Amino acid sequence: MQNILYVVAMQAEAQPFIDAFGIEEQEGFFAPLPCRLYSTEFENGTKLHVVLNGQQHGSDLVGCEAASVATLAAIERLHPDLVINSGTCGAFESNDAHIAEVYIGNGVMFHDRRVPGDDEWGTQALGNYNVWEGSEAIALELGYRMGKVTTGSSLDMQPCDLQIIKDNGGELKDMEGAAVAFVCSLLNTPILFVKSVTDLCDNGAETFEEFSKNLSAASQALRDANKRIICHLLHLSESNR
Ligand code: ADE
C-alpha cells in the first residue's frame, strides 16, 4: 500500500485525524473545484492524502454529487491504491448500534433511488458495489463490527427509505458512501468504509439535533480508528516488501 486516499465530506469529520497526523493542506490543488487536499508522506514512502468535498454557501458540501466530484478528481490526479471513505452515519438501535461506535463497511448501496422497470434498471439504481477485499480482515483484527452502508440524498429517513434499507440488510445510513463507491468501481480502485455513528434512526430523536450533538464524539472515534487502520495498512505494506 503505497498511496492511500481518504475521501471525507465534512471538515469536522476529518479535522481530528488531520491534526493527529499533522497533515498539511495543499492549497489550490483542485482549483477551480471546491475540494480540498491535505497530504503527508510516511518514512517508508507511503503517501497519505485526505480529500474533503469543500464548501458552498458557507457550509461543507455533503451528498452524492460533491462526493462524486471529489472522488473522481482525486483518483484521476493522485492514483491511490486504496480509497477510504471515512465519515459519520446514522445507525439503528434495533441492531444494537451505539453513538460514536465505529463500523467497517461490508457492502454499499443506494436506498433512495426508486426506479421502476426490469432487473437491469433496478440493479443499477440500488448500486450494490464491492468493498475492498481486505475490509473484513481489518474489522476482525482491529475489533470493529461490520455493516452494510446505504446512501441517500437526505439526512432524514422516509418510510420508503427504511423499507429499502431493511429489505437489503442496510445498517449504516449516510449521504456519500455509494457515490464514492460508484466512482471507485468505474476507475477500478478498491474502497474501504470507516463509519462512526452520530445518530440512531429508530430511537425517535430528531436526527439533525442528535447528529449535531454527537458529531464531535463520532469524529474523535473516527480519528482513533483511522490511526489504528493506517498503522495496520503500513505494516501490511512493510510485510509485502
Ligand atoms: N450522517 C450522519 N447521520 C446520518 C443520517 N442519519 N443519515 C444520513 N447521513 C448521516
Residues whose N, C-alpha, C, O or C-beta is under 5 A from the ligand:
A	BS01	ADE	T88 C89 G90 S154 L155 K173 D174 M175 T198 D199 F211
